[in-house]
């Protein structure tokens, strides 16, 4: 697991180190605290990576268009 993936869990869900350990039991508390410390030492670089990943995924989402399932649910009035 990459540091950036752990950090996005904190940013998206506000998870504490203990919650991160619950969600990712394959990581030790030591690994989690080390990853978070690494993030704070390299915050600008990792934040730029998070932004780049978001922009790339948003580009792909827009290029893909609406899914067949979403279209059907919209037609049935189940989503807006």
PyMOL Python script that loads the backbone (N, CA, C, O; Angstrom):
from pymol import cmd

cmd.read_pdbstr("""\
ATOM      1  N   UNK A   1       0.850  -1.164   0.000  1.00  0.00           N
ATOM      2  CA  UNK A   1       0.000   0.000   0.000  1.00  0.00           C
ATOM      3  C   UNK A   1       0.898   1.229   0.000  1.00  0.00           C
ATOM      4  O   UNK A   1       1.894   1.287   0.720  1.00  0.00           O
ATOM      5  N   UNK A   2       0.532   2.204  -0.813  1.00  0.00           N
ATOM      6  CA  UNK A   2       1.316   3.428  -0.911  1.00  0.00           C
ATOM      7  C   UNK A   2       0.869   4.435   0.140  1.00  0.00           C
ATOM      8  O   UNK A   2      -0.282   4.437   0.576  1.00  0.00           O
ATOM      9  N   UNK A   3       1.801   5.282   0.532  1.00  0.00           N
ATOM     10  CA  UNK A   3       1.506   6.338   1.504  1.00  0.00           C
ATOM     11  C   UNK A   3       0.352   7.189   1.004  1.00  0.00           C
ATOM     12  O   UNK A   3      -0.538   7.544   1.776  1.00  0.00           O
ATOM     13  N   UNK A   4       0.358   7.519  -0.274  1.00  0.00           N
ATOM     14  CA  UNK A   4      -0.692   8.373  -0.832  1.00  0.00           C
ATOM     15  C   UNK A   4      -2.072   7.728  -0.671  1.00  0.00           C
ATOM     16  O   UNK A   4      -3.056   8.440  -0.469  1.00  0.00           O
ATOM     17  N   UNK A   5      -2.164   6.424  -0.755  1.00  0.00           N
ATOM     18  CA  UNK A   5      -3.447   5.738  -0.591  1.00  0.00           C
ATOM     19  C   UNK A   5      -3.921   5.805   0.859  1.00  0.00           C
ATOM     20  O   UNK A   5      -5.115   5.953   1.121  1.00  0.00           O
ATOM     21  N   UNK A   6      -2.999   5.698   1.780  1.00  0.00           N
ATOM     22  CA  UNK A   6      -3.342   5.816   3.199  1.00  0.00           C
ATOM     23  C   UNK A   6      -3.801   7.244   3.509  1.00  0.00           C
ATOM     24  O   UNK A   6      -4.781   7.452   4.225  1.00  0.00           O
ATOM     25  N   UNK A   7      -3.086   8.207   2.967  1.00  0.00           N
ATOM     26  CA  UNK A   7      -3.409   9.615   3.203  1.00  0.00           C
ATOM     27  C   UNK A   7      -4.780   9.964   2.628  1.00  0.00           C
ATOM     28  O   UNK A   7      -5.532  10.718   3.247  1.00  0.00           O
ATOM     29  N   UNK A   8      -5.111   9.436   1.476  1.00  0.00           N
ATOM     30  CA  UNK A   8      -6.433   9.742   0.907  1.00  0.00           C
ATOM     31  C   UNK A   8      -7.547   9.167   1.766  1.00  0.00           C
ATOM     32  O   UNK A   8      -8.645   9.722   1.796  1.00  0.00           O
ATOM     33  N   UNK A   9      -7.293   8.077   2.457  1.00  0.00           N
ATOM     34  CA  UNK A   9      -8.293   7.544   3.393  1.00  0.00           C
ATOM     35  C   UNK A   9      -8.498   8.501   4.559  1.00  0.00           C
ATOM     36  O   UNK A   9      -9.624   8.702   5.014  1.00  0.00           O
ATOM     37  N   UNK A  10      -7.420   9.083   5.035  1.00  0.00           N
ATOM     38  CA  UNK A  10      -7.524  10.071   6.116  1.00  0.00           C
ATOM     39  C   UNK A  10      -8.278  11.291   5.617  1.00  0.00           C
ATOM     40  O   UNK A  10      -9.166  11.799   6.300  1.00  0.00           O
ATOM     41  N   UNK A  11      -7.925  11.764   4.422  1.00  0.00           N
ATOM     42  CA  UNK A  11      -8.553  12.964   3.878  1.00  0.00           C
ATOM     43  C   UNK A  11     -10.025  12.746   3.549  1.00  0.00           C
ATOM     44  O   UNK A  11     -10.856  13.614   3.819  1.00  0.00           O
ATOM     45  N   UNK A  12     -10.347  11.618   2.982  1.00  0.00           N
ATOM     46  CA  UNK A  12     -11.724  11.353   2.549  1.00  0.00           C
ATOM     47  C   UNK A  12     -12.654  11.023   3.711  1.00  0.00           C
ATOM     48  O   UNK A  12     -13.806  11.456   3.727  1.00  0.00           O
ATOM     49  N   UNK A  13     -12.163  10.265   4.675  1.00  0.00           N
ATOM     50  CA  UNK A  13     -13.032   9.761   5.737  1.00  0.00           C
ATOM     51  C   UNK A  13     -12.709  10.304   7.124  1.00  0.00           C
ATOM     52  O   UNK A  13     -13.476  10.103   8.066  1.00  0.00           O
ATOM     53  N   UNK A  14     -11.571  10.994   7.254  1.00  0.00           N
ATOM     54  CA  UNK A  14     -11.180  11.514   8.552  1.00  0.00           C
ATOM     55  C   UNK A  14     -10.761  10.427   9.525  1.00  0.00           C
ATOM     56  O   UNK A  14     -10.876  10.598  10.739  1.00  0.00           O
ATOM     57  N   UNK A  15     -10.276   9.314   9.001  1.00  0.00           N
ATOM     58  CA  UNK A  15      -9.923   8.181   9.845  1.00  0.00           C
ATOM     59  C   UNK A  15      -8.707   8.472  10.715  1.00  0.00           C
ATOM     60  O   UNK A  15      -7.736   9.078  10.264  1.00  0.00           O
ATOM     61  N   UNK A  16      -8.774   8.041  11.940  1.00  0.00           N
ATOM     62  CA  UNK A  16      -7.658   8.103  12.880  1.00  0.00           C
ATOM     63  C   UNK A  16      -6.693   6.959  12.567  1.00  0.00           C
ATOM     64  O   UNK A  16      -7.038   6.049  11.812  1.00  0.00           O
ATOM     65  N   UNK A  17      -5.491   6.996  13.139  1.00  0.00           N
ATOM     66  CA  UNK A  17      -4.579   5.855  12.949  1.00  0.00           C
ATOM     67  C   UNK A  17      -5.202   4.528  13.391  1.00  0.00           C
ATOM     68  O   UNK A  17      -4.984   3.493  12.762  1.00  0.00           O
ATOM     69  N   UNK A  18      -5.972   4.567  14.468  1.00  0.00           N
ATOM     70  CA  UNK A  18      -6.612   3.335  14.945  1.00  0.00           C
ATOM     71  C   UNK A  18      -7.641   2.828  13.938  1.00  0.00           C
ATOM     72  O   UNK A  18      -7.742   1.624  13.702  1.00  0.00           O
ATOM     73  N   UNK A  19      -8.409   3.750  13.341  1.00  0.00           N
ATOM     74  CA  UNK A  19      -9.391   3.347  12.328  1.00  0.00           C
ATOM     75  C   UNK A  19      -8.688   2.844  11.072  1.00  0.00           C
ATOM     76  O   UNK A  19      -9.148   1.891  10.443  1.00  0.00           O
ATOM     77  N   UNK A  20      -7.588   3.473  10.708  1.00  0.00           N
ATOM     78  CA  UNK A  20      -6.804   2.982   9.569  1.00  0.00           C
ATOM     79  C   UNK A  20      -6.362   1.542   9.816  1.00  0.00           C
ATOM     80  O   UNK A  20      -6.418   0.705   8.914  1.00  0.00           O
ATOM     81  N   UNK A  21      -5.925   1.260  11.036  1.00  0.00           N
ATOM     82  CA  UNK A  21      -5.497  -0.099  11.367  1.00  0.00           C
ATOM     83  C   UNK A  21      -6.673  -1.084  11.287  1.00  0.00           C
ATOM     84  O   UNK A  21      -6.516  -2.221  10.844  1.00  0.00           O
ATOM     85  N   UNK A  22      -7.843  -0.626  11.722  1.00  0.00           N
ATOM     86  CA  UNK A  22      -9.033  -1.479  11.630  1.00  0.00           C
ATOM     87  C   UNK A  22      -9.375  -1.755  10.164  1.00  0.00           C
ATOM     88  O   UNK A  22      -9.691  -2.888   9.799  1.00  0.00           O
ATOM     89  N   UNK A  23      -9.311  -0.724   9.333  1.00  0.00           N
ATOM     90  CA  UNK A  23      -9.656  -0.864   7.916  1.00  0.00           C
ATOM     91  C   UNK A  23      -8.579  -1.609   7.120  1.00  0.00           C
ATOM     92  O   UNK A  23      -8.879  -2.309   6.153  1.00  0.00           O
ATOM     93  N   UNK A  24      -7.333  -1.449   7.540  1.00  0.00           N
ATOM     94  CA  UNK A  24      -6.200  -2.089   6.851  1.00  0.00           C
ATOM     95  C   UNK A  24      -5.412  -2.925   7.861  1.00  0.00           C
ATOM     96  O   UNK A  24      -4.299  -2.550   8.229  1.00  0.00           O
ATOM     97  N   UNK A  25      -5.968  -4.045   8.314  1.00  0.00           N
ATOM     98  CA  UNK A  25      -5.326  -4.830   9.374  1.00  0.00           C
ATOM     99  C   UNK A  25      -3.972  -5.415   8.987  1.00  0.00           C
ATOM    100  O   UNK A  25      -3.209  -5.842   9.854  1.00  0.00           O
ATOM    101  N   UNK A  26      -3.673  -5.437   7.696  1.00  0.00           N
ATOM    102  CA  UNK A  26      -2.364  -5.941   7.267  1.00  0.00           C
ATOM    103  C   UNK A  26      -1.245  -4.951   7.571  1.00  0.00           C
ATOM    104  O   UNK A  26      -0.067  -5.295   7.467  1.00  0.00           O
ATOM    105  N   UNK A  27      -1.608  -3.704   7.952  1.00  0.00           N
ATOM    106  CA  UNK A  27      -0.617  -2.702   8.331  1.00  0.00           C
ATOM    107  C   UNK A  27      -0.520  -2.642   9.853  1.00  0.00           C
ATOM    108  O   UNK A  27      -1.534  -2.635  10.550  1.00  0.00           O
ATOM    109  N   UNK A  28       0.694  -2.598  10.350  1.00  0.00           N
ATOM    110  CA  UNK A  28       0.878  -2.442  11.790  1.00  0.00           C
ATOM    111  C   UNK A  28       0.703  -0.970  12.159  1.00  0.00           C
ATOM    112  O   UNK A  28       0.784  -0.095  11.298  1.00  0.00           O
ATOM    113  N   UNK A  29       0.465  -0.706  13.427  1.00  0.00           N
ATOM    114  CA  UNK A  29       0.351   0.677  13.878  1.00  0.00           C
ATOM    115  C   UNK A  29       1.655   1.425  13.605  1.00  0.00           C
ATOM    116  O   UNK A  29       1.639   2.611  13.277  1.00  0.00           O
ATOM    117  N   UNK A  30       2.764   0.740  13.739  1.00  0.00           N
ATOM    118  CA  UNK A  30       4.065   1.345  13.452  1.00  0.00           C
ATOM    119  C   UNK A  30       4.154   1.774  11.992  1.00  0.00           C
ATOM    120  O   UNK A  30       4.636   2.867  11.692  1.00  0.00           O
ATOM    121  N   UNK A  31       3.695   0.924  11.093  1.00  0.00           N
ATOM    122  CA  UNK A  31       3.710   1.267   9.663  1.00  0.00           C
ATOM    123  C   UNK A  31       2.795   2.453   9.383  1.00  0.00           C
ATOM    124  O   UNK A  31       3.144   3.330   8.592  1.00  0.00           O
ATOM    125  N   UNK A  32       1.647   2.488  10.014  1.00  0.00           N
ATOM    126  CA  UNK A  32       0.695   3.579   9.806  1.00  0.00           C
ATOM    127  C   UNK A  32       1.289   4.901  10.288  1.00  0.00           C
ATOM    128  O   UNK A  32       1.257   5.896   9.564  1.00  0.00           O
ATOM    129  N   UNK A  33       1.826   4.915  11.500  1.00  0.00           N
ATOM    130  CA  UNK A  33       2.434   6.149  12.021  1.00  0.00           C
ATOM    131  C   UNK A  33       3.643   6.567  11.187  1.00  0.00           C
ATOM    132  O   UNK A  33       3.874   7.759  10.985  1.00  0.00           O
ATOM    133  N   UNK A  34       4.402   5.609  10.710  1.00  0.00           N
ATOM    134  CA  UNK A  34       5.551   5.930   9.853  1.00  0.00           C
ATOM    135  C   UNK A  34       5.097   6.548   8.539  1.00  0.00           C
ATOM    136  O   UNK A  34       5.695   7.510   8.057  1.00  0.00           O
ATOM    137  N   UNK A  35       4.037   5.990   7.965  1.00  0.00           N
ATOM    138  CA  UNK A  35       3.506   6.529   6.709  1.00  0.00           C
ATOM    139  C   UNK A  35       2.973   7.940   6.905  1.00  0.00           C
ATOM    140  O   UNK A  35       3.196   8.815   6.068  1.00  0.00           O
ATOM    141  N   UNK A  36       2.269   8.159   8.008  1.00  0.00           N
ATOM    142  CA  UNK A  36       1.738   9.496   8.272  1.00  0.00           C
ATOM    143  C   UNK A  36       2.860  10.495   8.536  1.00  0.00           C
ATOM    144  O   UNK A  36       2.764  11.648   8.115  1.00  0.00           O
ATOM    145  N   UNK A  37       3.909  10.081   9.215  1.00  0.00           N
ATOM    146  CA  UNK A  37       5.067  10.948   9.446  1.00  0.00           C
ATOM    147  C   UNK A  37       5.744  11.271   8.116  1.00  0.00           C
ATOM    148  O   UNK A  37       6.151  12.408   7.879  1.00  0.00           O
ATOM    149  N   UNK A  38       5.862  10.265   7.251  1.00  0.00           N
ATOM    150  CA  UNK A  38       6.458  10.481   5.932  1.00  0.00           C
ATOM    151  C   UNK A  38       5.627  11.501   5.158  1.00  0.00           C
ATOM    152  O   UNK A  38       6.171  12.388   4.500  1.00  0.00           O
ATOM    153  N   UNK A  39       4.313  11.367   5.241  1.00  0.00           N
ATOM    154  CA  UNK A  39       3.435  12.326   4.555  1.00  0.00           C
ATOM    155  C   UNK A  39       3.732  13.752   5.014  1.00  0.00           C
ATOM    156  O   UNK A  39       3.899  14.644   4.183  1.00  0.00           O
ATOM    157  N   UNK A  40       3.797  13.972   6.306  1.00  0.00           N
ATOM    158  CA  UNK A  40       4.016  15.331   6.804  1.00  0.00           C
ATOM    159  C   UNK A  40       5.390  15.860   6.426  1.00  0.00           C
ATOM    160  O   UNK A  40       5.572  17.071   6.305  1.00  0.00           O
ATOM    161  N   UNK A  41       6.357  14.974   6.238  1.00  0.00           N
ATOM    162  CA  UNK A  41       7.692  15.407   5.801  1.00  0.00           C
ATOM    163  C   UNK A  41       7.741  15.694   4.301  1.00  0.00           C
ATOM    164  O   UNK A  41       8.633  16.399   3.829  1.00  0.00           O
ATOM    165  N   UNK A  42       6.780  15.145   3.555  1.00  0.00           N
ATOM    166  CA  UNK A  42       6.748  15.288   2.087  1.00  0.00           C
ATOM    167  C   UNK A  42       5.370  15.745   1.617  1.00  0.00           C
ATOM    168  O   UNK A  42       4.903  15.330   0.556  1.00  0.00           O
ATOM    169  N   UNK A  43       4.731  16.587   2.394  1.00  0.00           N
ATOM    170  CA  UNK A  43       3.337  16.982   2.172  1.00  0.00           C
ATOM    171  C   UNK A  43       3.102  17.587   0.786  1.00  0.00           C
ATOM    172  O   UNK A  43       2.164  17.191   0.095  1.00  0.00           O
ATOM    173  N   UNK A  44       3.923  18.520   0.381  1.00  0.00           N
ATOM    174  CA  UNK A  44       3.710  19.171  -0.922  1.00  0.00           C
ATOM    175  C   UNK A  44       3.750  18.162  -2.062  1.00  0.00           C
ATOM    176  O   UNK A  44       2.898  18.180  -2.951  1.00  0.00           O
ATOM    177  N   UNK A  45       4.728  17.300  -2.030  1.00  0.00           N
ATOM    178  CA  UNK A  45       4.887  16.294  -3.086  1.00  0.00           C
ATOM    179  C   UNK A  45       3.698  15.325  -3.115  1.00  0.00           C
ATOM    180  O   UNK A  45       3.173  15.011  -4.183  1.00  0.00           O
ATOM    181  N   UNK A  46       3.283  14.860  -1.949  1.00  0.00           N
ATOM    182  CA  UNK A  46       2.190  13.889  -1.886  1.00  0.00           C
ATOM    183  C   UNK A  46       0.857  14.557  -2.211  1.00  0.00           C
ATOM    184  O   UNK A  46       0.022  13.959  -2.889  1.00  0.00           O
ATOM    185  N   UNK A  47       0.647  15.775  -1.743  1.00  0.00           N
ATOM    186  CA  UNK A  47      -0.582  16.501  -2.097  1.00  0.00           C
ATOM    187  C   UNK A  47      -0.668  16.717  -3.611  1.00  0.00           C
ATOM    188  O   UNK A  47      -1.752  16.633  -4.190  1.00  0.00           O
ATOM    189  N   UNK A  48       0.463  16.994  -4.245  1.00  0.00           N
ATOM    190  CA  UNK A  48       0.482  17.145  -5.707  1.00  0.00           C
ATOM    191  C   UNK A  48       0.119  15.827  -6.380  1.00  0.00           C
ATOM    192  O   UNK A  48      -0.586  15.818  -7.388  1.00  0.00           O
ATOM    193  N   UNK A  49       0.597  14.715  -5.827  1.00  0.00           N
ATOM    194  CA  UNK A  49       0.261  13.391  -6.363  1.00  0.00           C
ATOM    195  C   UNK A  49      -1.230  13.118  -6.217  1.00  0.00           C
ATOM    196  O   UNK A  49      -1.864  12.615  -7.145  1.00  0.00           O
ATOM    197  N   UNK A  50      -1.797  13.451  -5.049  1.00  0.00           N
ATOM    198  CA  UNK A  50      -3.243  13.272  -4.831  1.00  0.00           C
ATOM    199  C   UNK A  50      -4.021  14.083  -5.853  1.00  0.00           C
ATOM    200  O   UNK A  50      -4.984  13.588  -6.438  1.00  0.00           O
ATOM    201  N   UNK A  51      -3.614  15.317  -6.071  1.00  0.00           N
ATOM    202  CA  UNK A  51      -4.297  16.191  -7.041  1.00  0.00           C
ATOM    203  C   UNK A  51      -4.197  15.611  -8.449  1.00  0.00           C
ATOM    204  O   UNK A  51      -5.183  15.591  -9.187  1.00  0.00           O
ATOM    205  N   UNK A  52      -3.013  15.142  -8.819  1.00  0.00           N
ATOM    206  CA  UNK A  52      -2.822  14.550 -10.148  1.00  0.00           C
ATOM    207  C   UNK A  52      -3.698  13.312 -10.333  1.00  0.00           C
ATOM    208  O   UNK A  52      -4.296  13.132 -11.394  1.00  0.00           O
ATOM    209  N   UNK A  53      -3.778  12.466  -9.319  1.00  0.00           N
ATOM    210  CA  UNK A  53      -4.614  11.269  -9.394  1.00  0.00           C
ATOM    211  C   UNK A  53      -6.090  11.637  -9.556  1.00  0.00           C
ATOM    212  O   UNK A  53      -6.809  11.020 -10.341  1.00  0.00           O
ATOM    213  N   UNK A  54      -6.532  12.647  -8.805  1.00  0.00           N
ATOM    214  CA  UNK A  54      -7.919  13.082  -8.908  1.00  0.00           C
ATOM    215  C   UNK A  54      -8.209  13.617 -10.304  1.00  0.00           C
ATOM    216  O   UNK A  54      -9.215  13.253 -10.911  1.00  0.00           O
ATOM    217  N   UNK A  55      -7.337  14.476 -10.814  1.00  0.00           N
ATOM    218  CA  UNK A  55      -7.546  15.057 -12.140  1.00  0.00           C
ATOM    219  C   UNK A  55      -7.576  13.974 -13.221  1.00  0.00           C
ATOM    220  O   UNK A  55      -8.380  14.045 -14.151  1.00  0.00           O
ATOM    221  N   UNK A  56      -6.709  12.985 -13.099  1.00  0.00           N
ATOM    222  CA  UNK A  56      -6.676  11.900 -14.072  1.00  0.00           C
ATOM    223  C   UNK A  56      -7.962  11.073 -14.010  1.00  0.00           C
ATOM    224  O   UNK A  56      -8.538  10.741 -15.046  1.00  0.00           O
ATOM    225  N   UNK A  57      -8.410  10.744 -12.802  1.00  0.00           N
ATOM    226  CA  UNK A  57      -9.634   9.951 -12.674  1.00  0.00           C
ATOM    227  C   UNK A  57     -10.851  10.748 -13.155  1.00  0.00           C
ATOM    228  O   UNK A  57     -11.768  10.181 -13.750  1.00  0.00           O
ATOM    229  N   UNK A  58     -10.861  12.047 -12.901  1.00  0.00           N
ATOM    230  CA  UNK A  58     -11.962  12.893 -13.369  1.00  0.00           C
ATOM    231  C   UNK A  58     -11.981  12.942 -14.900  1.00  0.00           C
ATOM    232  O   UNK A  58     -13.049  12.899 -15.511  1.00  0.00           O
ATOM    233  N   UNK A  59     -10.810  13.033 -15.513  1.00  0.00           N
ATOM    234  CA  UNK A  59     -10.699  13.024 -16.977  1.00  0.00           C
ATOM    235  C   UNK A  59     -11.269  11.719 -17.538  1.00  0.00           C
ATOM    236  O   UNK A  59     -12.047  11.733 -18.492  1.00  0.00           O
ATOM    237  N   UNK A  60     -10.878  10.601 -16.942  1.00  0.00           N
ATOM    238  CA  UNK A  60     -11.379   9.305 -17.409  1.00  0.00           C
ATOM    239  C   UNK A  60     -12.890   9.182 -17.219  1.00  0.00           C
ATOM    240  O   UNK A  60     -13.588   8.636 -18.074  1.00  0.00           O
ATOM    241  N   UNK A  61     -13.390   9.695 -16.086  1.00  0.00           N
ATOM    242  CA  UNK A  61     -14.828   9.639 -15.822  1.00  0.00           C
ATOM    243  C   UNK A  61     -15.604  10.431 -16.876  1.00  0.00           C
ATOM    244  O   UNK A  61     -16.634   9.977 -17.373  1.00  0.00           O
ATOM    245  N   UNK A  62     -15.102  11.604 -17.205  1.00  0.00           N
ATOM    246  CA  UNK A  62     -15.785  12.430 -18.209  1.00  0.00           C
ATOM    247  C   UNK A  62     -15.713  11.796 -19.592  1.00  0.00           C
ATOM    248  O   UNK A  62     -16.682  11.842 -20.350  1.00  0.00           O
ATOM    249  N   UNK A  63     -14.573  11.206 -19.920  1.00  0.00           N
ATOM    250  CA  UNK A  63     -14.420  10.545 -21.219  1.00  0.00           C
ATOM    251  C   UNK A  63     -15.330   9.325 -21.336  1.00  0.00           C
ATOM    252  O   UNK A  63     -15.850   9.039 -22.415  1.00  0.00           O
ATOM    253  N   UNK A  64     -15.523   8.611 -20.240  1.00  0.00           N
ATOM    254  CA  UNK A  64     -16.333   7.386 -20.260  1.00  0.00           C
ATOM    255  C   UNK A  64     -17.819   7.698 -20.396  1.00  0.00           C
ATOM    256  O   UNK A  64     -18.576   6.899 -20.946  1.00  0.00           O
ATOM    257  N   UNK A  65     -18.230   8.846 -19.900  1.00  0.00           N
ATOM    258  CA  UNK A  65     -19.648   9.190 -19.959  1.00  0.00           C
ATOM    259  C   UNK A  65     -20.454   8.407 -18.938  1.00  0.00           C
ATOM    260  O   UNK A  65     -19.917   7.674 -18.108  1.00  0.00           O
ATOM    261  N   UNK A  66     -21.744   8.589 -19.030  1.00  0.00           N
ATOM    262  CA  UNK A  66     -22.642   7.937 -18.072  1.00  0.00           C
ATOM    263  C   UNK A  66     -22.738   6.441 -18.350  1.00  0.00           C
ATOM    264  O   UNK A  66     -22.824   6.021 -19.504  1.00  0.00           O
ATOM    265  N   UNK A  67     -22.722   5.652 -17.299  1.00  0.00           N
ATOM    266  CA  UNK A  67     -22.799   4.200 -17.460  1.00  0.00           C
ATOM    267  C   UNK A  67     -24.208   3.782 -17.873  1.00  0.00           C
ATOM    268  O   UNK A  67     -25.173   4.523 -17.690  1.00  0.00           O
ATOM    269  N   UNK A  68     -24.299   2.603 -18.423  1.00  0.00           N
ATOM    270  CA  UNK A  68     -25.586   2.051 -18.820  1.00  0.00           C
ATOM    271  C   UNK A  68     -26.502   1.906 -17.617  1.00  0.00           C
ATOM    272  O   UNK A  68     -27.698   2.185 -17.708  1.00  0.00           O
ATOM    273  N   UNK A  69     -25.956   1.476 -16.502  1.00  0.00           N
ATOM    274  CA  UNK A  69     -26.745   1.325 -15.279  1.00  0.00           C
ATOM    275  C   UNK A  69     -27.286   2.672 -14.820  1.00  0.00           C
ATOM    276  O   UNK A  69     -28.464   2.782 -14.480  1.00  0.00           O
ATOM    277  N   UNK A  70     -26.450   3.687 -14.805  1.00  0.00           N
ATOM    278  CA  UNK A  70     -26.900   5.021 -14.373  1.00  0.00           C
ATOM    279  C   UNK A  70     -27.991   5.543 -15.301  1.00  0.00           C
ATOM    280  O   UNK A  70     -28.958   6.147 -14.838  1.00  0.00           O
ATOM    281  N   UNK A  71     -27.847   5.321 -16.580  1.00  0.00           N
ATOM    282  CA  UNK A  71     -28.874   5.759 -17.538  1.00  0.00           C
ATOM    283  C   UNK A  71     -30.209   5.084 -17.239  1.00  0.00           C
ATOM    284  O   UNK A  71     -31.255   5.732 -17.221  1.00  0.00           O
ATOM    285  N   UNK A  72     -30.160   3.777 -17.005  1.00  0.00           N
ATOM    286  CA  UNK A  72     -31.378   3.032 -16.725  1.00  0.00           C
ATOM    287  C   UNK A  72     -32.023   3.499 -15.417  1.00  0.00           C
ATOM    288  O   UNK A  72     -33.238   3.694 -15.363  1.00  0.00           O
ATOM    289  N   UNK A  73     -31.229   3.678 -14.376  1.00  0.00           N
ATOM    290  CA  UNK A  73     -31.759   4.145 -13.095  1.00  0.00           C
ATOM    291  C   UNK A  73     -32.354   5.550 -13.229  1.00  0.00           C
ATOM    292  O   UNK A  73     -33.368   5.857 -12.602  1.00  0.00           O
ATOM    293  N   UNK A  74     -31.731   6.395 -14.038  1.00  0.00           N
ATOM    294  CA  UNK A  74     -32.242   7.744 -14.262  1.00  0.00           C
ATOM    295  C   UNK A  74     -33.590   7.682 -14.999  1.00  0.00           C
ATOM    296  O   UNK A  74     -34.521   8.415 -14.665  1.00  0.00           O
ATOM    297  N   UNK A  75     -33.680   6.814 -15.991  1.00  0.00           N
ATOM    298  CA  UNK A  75     -34.921   6.659 -16.749  1.00  0.00           C
ATOM    299  C   UNK A  75     -36.047   6.153 -15.862  1.00  0.00           C
ATOM    300  O   UNK A  75     -37.203   6.528 -16.057  1.00  0.00           O
ATOM    301  N   UNK A  76     -35.728   5.319 -14.902  1.00  0.00           N
ATOM    302  CA  UNK A  76     -36.721   4.771 -13.984  1.00  0.00           C
ATOM    303  C   UNK A  76     -37.013   5.704 -12.828  1.00  0.00           C
ATOM    304  O   UNK A  76     -37.840   5.405 -11.967  1.00  0.00           O
ATOM    305  N   UNK A  77     -36.318   6.856 -12.814  1.00  0.00           N
ATOM    306  CA  UNK A  77     -36.560   7.847 -11.763  1.00  0.00           C
ATOM    307  C   UNK A  77     -35.969   7.474 -10.417  1.00  0.00           C
ATOM    308  O   UNK A  77     -36.355   8.035  -9.391  1.00  0.00           O
ATOM    309  N   UNK A  78     -35.035   6.534 -10.409  1.00  0.00           N
ATOM    310  CA  UNK A  78     -34.444   6.102  -9.150  1.00  0.00           C
ATOM    311  C   UNK A  78     -33.265   6.972  -8.716  1.00  0.00           C
ATOM    312  O   UNK A  78     -32.886   6.971  -7.544  1.00  0.00           O
ATOM    313  N   UNK A  79     -32.685   7.718  -9.667  1.00  0.00           N
ATOM    314  CA  UNK A  79     -31.643   8.699  -9.351  1.00  0.00           C
ATOM    315  C   UNK A  79     -31.914   9.942 -10.179  1.00  0.00           C
ATOM    316  O   UNK A  79     -32.631   9.904 -11.179  1.00  0.00           O
ATOM    317  N   UNK A  80     -31.328  11.036  -9.742  1.00  0.00           N
ATOM    318  CA  UNK A  80     -31.493  12.296 -10.491  1.00  0.00           C
ATOM    319  C   UNK A  80     -30.381  12.477 -11.488  1.00  0.00           C
ATOM    320  O   UNK A  80     -30.353  13.476 -12.206  1.00  0.00           O
TER     321      UNK A  80
END
""", "prot")
cmd.dss("prot")
cmd.show_as("cartoon", "prot")
cmd.util.cbc("prot")
cmd.orient("prot")
